[in-house]
Structure formats: structure tokens, C-alpha cells
Amino acid sequence: MPPRSTPVYGIDTSVLVRLLTGHPTKDFAATSDALQALFNAEPTAELMASNQVIGEAYITLQHHYGLSKPDARDGLRAFLADGIVGPLNGVVVLEVLKEKKGAGLMDRLIAQDYEAQGLTVLTNDRSMAKVAGVRLL
């Protein structure tokens, strides 16, 4: 990846979940304040979430916040499309988040991450093997 002229930061799951949910309130406020200070110091800064962070947030939204899989997926897609955080692997991840049939979101994120590196995924999972760039062993 060529060097960028703007500072780019990768966020972890704790940051993404706080920005998505606003909870816990105290931690959300601290995260928001810290990010505001970052943007005040570096106005052109960009924030990115990796596929791993997106996947972990997807699971967290279901397990800790009681969201359904479709609601968690739709919330992530909307946030990453419109928010201050973008998907590290680009807008193709937003398309992955739209998929509702076949392999699950985690499998699709795994496949997309490998595809971004020019790799073919090997799997024993017949459902995952239907995803482009994935080969059944």
C-alpha cells in the first residue's frame, strides 16, 4: 500500500462498539473526547476498521446488546458507510455486509480479507465454499 498523505488510524473493537452503541456512557464519552482531540490535532485524520474488528463488533452487538444478525449487520453497514470510520478493505466490505444468504458474515469477511491479499481460501465448509475466491478441500 502506498504511503498516504493523511494520517490513518486503525481502531479496535472497543472503539467501534462504543461509537456504534454509545455504551457504556462513560466510556463512550471518553472515547468521543479522545477522538475529538485527535481530530483537533490532525484534522485530516481517517479512522479505519479491519475485517476482524468488524466481525468482532458483529458478534458483540448480538451477544452483549441483543441485536439480531440482520440488525447487527445493517447497523455496521450504515455506520461504516456514513460514519467517521471506514472499512480498511474499502467499500467492497459494505457489499459483504449486505449479503444475507449462504455463508455467514464471519466467513464472508474472512474470504474478503484473503481476497484483498490475492489469496484463495481453502475450506471444509460447503456453505463457505460457495463464496467467490473460496475452494472446498
MARFI-796965 format. One record per residue: residue number from 0; chain; x, y, z of N, C-alpha, C in turn. Coordinates in steps of 0.02 Angstrom, whole numbers, plus 32768, in hexadecimal, padded with zeros to 4 digits. Each point is the difference from the previous one (the first is absolute). Layout:
BEGIN
[NUM,'A',[X,Y,Z],[X,Y,Z],[X,Y,Z]]
...
END
This chain:
BEGIN
[0,'A',[802A,7FC6,8000],[7FD6,803A,8000],[802D,803E,8000]]
[1,'A',[7FF4,802F,7FD2],[802A,803C,7FFD],[7FF4,802D,803D]]
[2,'A',[8032,8027,8013],[7FF7,802D,8039],[7FC8,8032,7FF3]]
[3,'A',[7FDC,8011,8035],[7FC9,802F,7FF9],[8015,8045,8019]]
[4,'A',[7FE1,8033,7FE4],[8011,8044,8014],[7FDB,8014,8040]]
[5,'A',[7FCD,7FDB,8013],[7FDC,800F,803E],[800F,7FC9,8033]]
[6,'A',[7FFE,8011,8040],[800A,7FCC,8033],[7FC4,7FD1,8002]]
[7,'A',[800D,7FBF,8001],[7FCB,7FCE,8002],[800B,7FD5,803E]]
[8,'A',[7FCA,7FF6,8025],[8003,7FD9,803D],[7FD0,7FC5,7FFC]]
[9,'A',[8017,7FC7,8016],[7FD5,7FC6,8006],[7FE3,7FFE,8046]]
[10,'A',[7FC0,7FF4,8005],[7FE0,7FFD,8042],[7FF5,7FB7,8013]]
[11,'A',[7FF9,7FF4,8041],[7FF1,7FBC,8017],[7FB6,7FF9,800D]]
[12,'A',[7FEC,7FC5,8014],[7FB9,7FF1,800A],[7FE1,802B,8037]]
[13,'A',[8025,800E,8035],[7FE4,8028,8037],[7FED,8046,7FE8]]
[14,'A',[8027,801D,7FD4],[7FF1,8042,7FE6],[7FC3,7FFC,7FD3]]
[15,'A',[7FFF,7FD0,7FD2],[7FC9,7FFA,7FD1],[7FBE,7FF5,8024]]
[16,'A',[7FFF,7FD3,8031],[7FC2,7FF1,8024],[7FE8,803D,8027]]
[17,'A',[802E,8025,801F],[7FEB,803C,8025],[7FE2,8034,7FD0]]
[18,'A',[801F,8008,7FC7],[7FE5,8031,7FD0],[7FBC,7FE9,7FE4]]
[19,'A',[7FF8,7FC0,7FF6],[7FC1,7FE5,7FE7],[7FC7,8006,8032]]
[20,'A',[800F,7FF1,8040],[7FCB,7FF9,8032],[7FF9,803B,802F]]
[21,'A',[8036,8024,800B],[7FFF,8035,8032],[8004,7FE6,8047]]
[22,'A',[8011,7FBF,8007],[8003,7FE0,8042],[8043,7FDF,800B]]
[23,'A',[8014,7FF7,803D],[7FE7,8023,803B],[800A,804B,7FF9]]
[24,'A',[7FD2,8026,801A],[7FFE,8049,7FF6],[8041,8022,8012]]
[25,'A',[801D,7FEE,8039],[803F,801F,8016],[8038,7FF1,7FCF]]
[26,'A',[8005,7FC1,7FEA],[8034,7FED,7FD0],[7FF4,801F,7FBB]]
[27,'A',[7FC1,8006,7FEC],[7FF0,8021,7FC1],[8016,8048,8002]]
[28,'A',[7FF2,8023,8037],[8014,8046,8006],[804C,8007,7FFD]]
[29,'A',[8024,7FD4,8023],[8049,8003,7FFF],[801B,7FF2,7FBA]]
[30,'A',[7FE3,7FD0,7FDE],[8015,7FEF,7FBB],[7FF2,803C,7FD2]]
[31,'A',[7FC5,801C,8005],[7FEE,8039,7FD6],[802E,803C,800C]]
[32,'A',[800E,800E,803F],[802D,8037,8012],[8046,7FF4,7FE4]]
[33,'A',[8018,7FC3,8006],[8044,7FF0,7FE8],[8003,8006,7FB3]]
[34,'A',[7FCC,7FE9,7FDF],[7FFF,8006,7FB7],[7FFA,8049,7FEA]]
[35,'A',[7FD8,8027,8024],[7FFB,8047,7FF0],[8043,8022,8007]]
[36,'A',[8025,7FF0,8035],[8043,801C,800A],[802E,7FEB,7FC6]]
[37,'A',[7FFA,7FC1,7FEA],[8029,7FE8,7FC8],[7FF0,8028,7FC1]]
[38,'A',[7FBF,800A,7FF2],[7FEC,8025,7FC4],[8012,804B,8006]]
[39,'A',[8000,801B,803C],[8016,8045,8009],[804A,8007,7FF0]]
[40,'A',[8027,7FCF,8014],[8048,8001,7FF4],[8011,7FEC,7FB8]]
[41,'A',[7FD8,7FD3,7FE3],[800C,7FE6,7FBD],[7FBD,8001,7FD9]]
[42,'A',[7FEC,8039,7FE7],[7FBE,8007,7FE1],[7FF3,7FD2,7FC4]]
[43,'A',[8034,7FE9,7FDF],[7FF7,7FD5,7FC6],[8004,7FB6,8010]]
[44,'A',[8006,7FF0,8040],[8007,7FBA,8015],[7FC4,7FD7,7FE9]]
[45,'A',[800D,7FC1,7FF2],[7FCC,7FD0,7FEE],[8003,7FC5,802F]]
[46,'A',[7FC5,7FE3,800E],[7FFB,7FC6,802B],[7FE8,7FC5,7FD6]]
[47,'A',[8020,7FC5,800A],[7FEF,7FC4,7FDB],[7FF3,7FC6,8030]]
[48,'A',[7FD3,7FD4,7FEA],[7FF2,7FC2,8025],[8011,7FC5,7FD3]]
[49,'A',[8028,7FD2,8019],[8012,7FC4,7FDB],[7FC4,7FD0,7FFF]]
[50,'A',[8004,7FCE,7FD4],[7FCD,7FCC,7FFE],[7FFA,7FDC,8043]]
[51,'A',[8038,7FF6,8022],[7FFF,7FDE,8040],[7FD9,802A,8033]]
[52,'A',[800C,8041,8001],[7FDD,802C,802E],[7FB5,8002,7FEF]]
[53,'A',[7FF0,8003,7FC0],[7FBA,8000,7FEB],[7FDE,7FBF,8016]]
[54,'A',[8022,7FC8,7FF6],[7FE4,7FBF,8015],[7FF6,7FFB,804B]]
[55,'A',[8031,8018,8026],[7FFA,7FFE,8049],[7FC7,802E,8017]]
[56,'A',[7FF9,8039,7FE0],[7FC9,802E,8012],[7FBC,7FE0,7FF0]]
[57,'A',[7FFC,7FDD,7FC8],[7FC3,7FDD,7FEC],[7FEC,7FCE,8036]]
[58,'A',[802F,7FDA,8019],[7FF2,7FCF,8035],[7FEE,8023,8041]]
[59,'A',[8024,8035,8011],[7FF3,8026,803E],[7FBA,801E,7FFF]]
[60,'A',[7FEC,801B,7FC8],[7FBD,801E,7FFC],[7FC9,7FCC,800C]]
[61,'A',[800C,7FC3,7FEA],[7FCF,7FCB,800B],[8002,7FE8,8048]]
[62,'A',[803C,7FF0,8017],[8007,7FE0,8042],[7FF3,8030,803A]]
[63,'A',[801B,803C,7FFD],[7FFA,802E,8039],[7FC7,8032,7FFA]]
[64,'A',[7FE9,800D,7FC3],[7FCD,8033,7FF6],[7FBE,7FE3,7FE6]]
[65,'A',[7FFF,7FBE,7FF4],[7FC2,7FDE,7FEE],[7FE6,800E,7FBA]]
[66,'A',[802A,801A,7FD4],[7FEA,800D,7FBC],[7FFC,7FBF,7FD8]]
[67,'A',[7FD3,7FFD,7FD2],[7FFC,7FC7,7FD2],[803A,8005,7FCF]]
[68,'A',[800F,7FC9,7FDE],[8035,8002,7FCD],[7FF2,8034,7FCB]]
[69,'A',[7FC3,8002,7FE3],[7FF3,8034,7FCD],[8007,8047,801B]]
[70,'A',[7FE8,800C,803D],[8006,8044,801C],[8048,8013,800E]]
[71,'A',[8028,7FD0,8019],[8047,800E,800D],[8024,800E,7FBE]]
[72,'A',[7FF2,7FD8,7FCD],[8020,8008,7FBF],[7FEB,8043,7FE0]]
[73,'A',[7FBF,8010,8003],[7FE8,803F,7FE3],[801B,803C,8025]]
[74,'A',[8004,7FFC,8042],[801B,8037,8027],[8049,800D,7FF0]]
[75,'A',[8026,7FCB,7FFB],[8047,8007,7FEE],[8008,801E,7FBA]]
[76,'A',[7FD8,7FE7,7FD1],[8005,8019,7FBB],[7FF0,804B,7FFE]]
[77,'A',[7FCA,8014,8020],[7FEC,8047,8000],[8036,802B,8021]]
[78,'A',[801A,7FE9,8039],[8033,8027,8024],[803F,8007,7FD6]]
[79,'A',[8017,7FC9,7FE2],[803E,8002,7FD9],[7FF8,8027,7FBF]]
[80,'A',[7FC3,8004,7FE7],[7FF4,8025,7FC2],[7FFB,804B,800D]]
[81,'A',[7FE6,8012,803A],[7FF1,8046,800E],[8027,801F,8039]]
[82,'A',[8023,7FD7,8025],[8020,8019,803D],[8046,801A,7FF5]]
[83,'A',[8021,800C,8037],[8045,8019,7FFE],[8031,7FC7,7FF9]]
[84,'A',[7FE7,7FC2,8000],[802A,7FC5,7FF9],[7FEF,7FDE,7FBF]]
[85,'A',[8034,7FEE,7FDA],[7FF6,7FDC,7FC2],[801C,7FBA,8005]]
[86,'A',[7FE9,7FD3,7FD4],[801D,7FBC,7FFF],[8045,8001,7FE1]]
[87,'A',[8030,7FE2,8022],[8046,8000,7FE9],[8006,7FE5,7FB9]]
[88,'A',[7FDA,7FCD,7FEF],[8005,7FE2,7FBD],[7FD3,8022,7FCD]]
[89,'A',[7FE4,8039,8010],[7FDB,8027,7FD0],[7FB5,7FEF,7FFD]]
[90,'A',[7FDF,801F,7FCE],[7FB8,7FFB,7FFB],[7FE8,7FB9,7FF0]]
[91,'A',[802B,7FD5,7FE8],[7FEC,7FBB,7FF4],[7FE7,7FDF,8040]]
[92,'A',[8019,8015,8039],[7FE9,7FE5,8040],[7FB7,8012,800C]]
[93,'A',[7FEB,803A,7FE9],[7FBA,8014,8007],[7FD3,7FD1,7FD9]]
[94,'A',[8018,7FE8,7FC7],[7FDB,7FCE,7FD9],[7FFD,7FBE,8025]]
[95,'A',[8037,7FED,8020],[8001,7FC2,8028],[7FCC,8004,8037]]
[96,'A',[7FFA,803B,801F],[7FCF,8009,8036],[7FB8,7FFD,7FE7]]
[97,'A',[7FF4,8009,7FC0],[7FBD,7FFC,7FE4],[7FE9,7FB8,7FF5]]
[98,'A',[802E,7FD2,7FF7],[7FEF,7FBA,7FF1],[7FD8,7FE1,8039]]
[99,'A',[7FCA,7FDE,7FEE],[7FD5,7FE3,8033],[7FF7,7FB5,7FF9]]
[100,'A',[8015,7FE4,7FC8],[7FF6,7FB8,7FF5],[8043,7FDD,7FF9]]
[101,'A',[7FFF,7FC0,800D],[803C,7FD8,7FF7],[802E,8003,803D]]
[102,'A',[8040,8007,7FF3],[8032,8002,8036],[7FF1,803A,802F]]
[103,'A',[8014,7FF7,803E],[7FF6,8034,8032],[802F,803B,7FF7]]
[104,'A',[7FF2,8035,8024],[8028,803D,7FF9],[8049,7FF4,8012]]
[105,'A',[800D,7FDB,8035],[8046,7FF4,8013],[8026,7FDE,7FC8]]
[106,'A',[7FE1,7FCC,7FE2],[8020,7FDD,7FC7],[800C,802F,7FC6]]
[107,'A',[7FD0,802C,7FF2],[8007,802F,7FC8],[8037,8033,800E]]
[108,'A',[8005,8016,803E],[8036,8030,8012],[8044,7FDE,7FFA]]
[109,'A',[8004,7FC2,8015],[803F,7FDA,7FF9],[8012,7FFB,7FB6]]
[110,'A',[7FD1,7FEC,7FD7],[800D,7FF8,7FB8],[8014,8042,7FE0]]
[111,'A',[7FDE,8036,8013],[8010,8042,7FE3],[8046,8016,8015]]
[112,'A',[8013,7FF3,803E],[8042,8014,8017],[8036,7FDB,7FDA]]
[113,'A',[7FF9,7FBF,7FF6],[8030,7FDB,7FD9],[8000,8017,7FB7]]
[114,'A',[7FC5,800C,7FE5],[7FFB,8018,7FBA],[8026,8042,7FF8]]
[115,'A',[7FFB,802C,8031],[8022,8040,7FFD],[804C,7FF7,7FFC]]
[116,'A',[8018,7FC7,8018],[8048,7FF0,7FFE],[8011,7FD5,7FC3]]
[117,'A',[7FCE,7FF2,7FD6],[800C,7FD9,7FC4],[8004,7FB5,800D]]
[118,'A',[7FE3,7FE9,8037],[8003,7FBA,8013],[7FBE,7FDC,7FF4]]
[119,'A',[8003,7FC0,7FF4],[7FC6,7FD5,7FFD],[7FF7,7FE0,8044]]
[120,'A',[7FC2,7FFD,8018],[7FF2,7FE2,8041],[7FF2,7FB6,7FF6]]
[121,'A',[801B,7FD7,802B],[7FF2,7FB9,8001],[7FD4,7FF1,803C]]
[122,'A',[7FCB,7FD9,7FF5],[7FD1,7FF2,8036],[7FE5,7FBA,7FFB]]
[123,'A',[7FE6,7FE8,8037],[7FDA,7FC2,8003],[7FB5,800E,8004]]
[124,'A',[7FEE,803F,8005],[7FBB,8016,8008],[7FDF,8009,7FBC]]
[125,'A',[7FCF,7FD6,7FF2],[7FDF,8002,7FBE],[7FDD,8042,7FF3]]
[126,'A',[7FE3,801D,8033],[7FDE,8040,7FF8],[8032,8038,7FEF]]
[127,'A',[8037,8000,8024],[8034,8032,7FF4],[801F,7FF7,7FBB]]
[128,'A',[8004,7FC2,7FE9],[801F,7FF2,7FBF],[7FDA,801F,7FC6]]
[129,'A',[7FC2,8016,800C],[7FD8,8020,7FCC],[8012,8049,7FF7]]
[130,'A',[8026,801C,802E],[8015,8046,7FFB],[8038,8005,7FCD]]
[131,'A',[7FFE,8035,7FD8],[8034,800B,7FCD],[8045,8000,8020]]
[132,'A',[8030,7FDF,7FE1],[8044,7FFF,8019],[800D,7FCC,8035]]
[133,'A',[7FCF,7FD4,800C],[8007,7FCC,8033],[7FFD,7FBC,7FDE]]
[134,'A',[802B,7FD3,8015],[8003,7FBD,7FE2],[7FF6,7FCB,8036]]
[135,'A',[7FD3,7FD1,7FF1],[7FF4,7FC8,802D],[8038,7FCE,7FFB]]
[136,'A',[801A,7FEB,8039],[8035,7FCC,8000],[7FE2,7FBC,7FF3]]
END
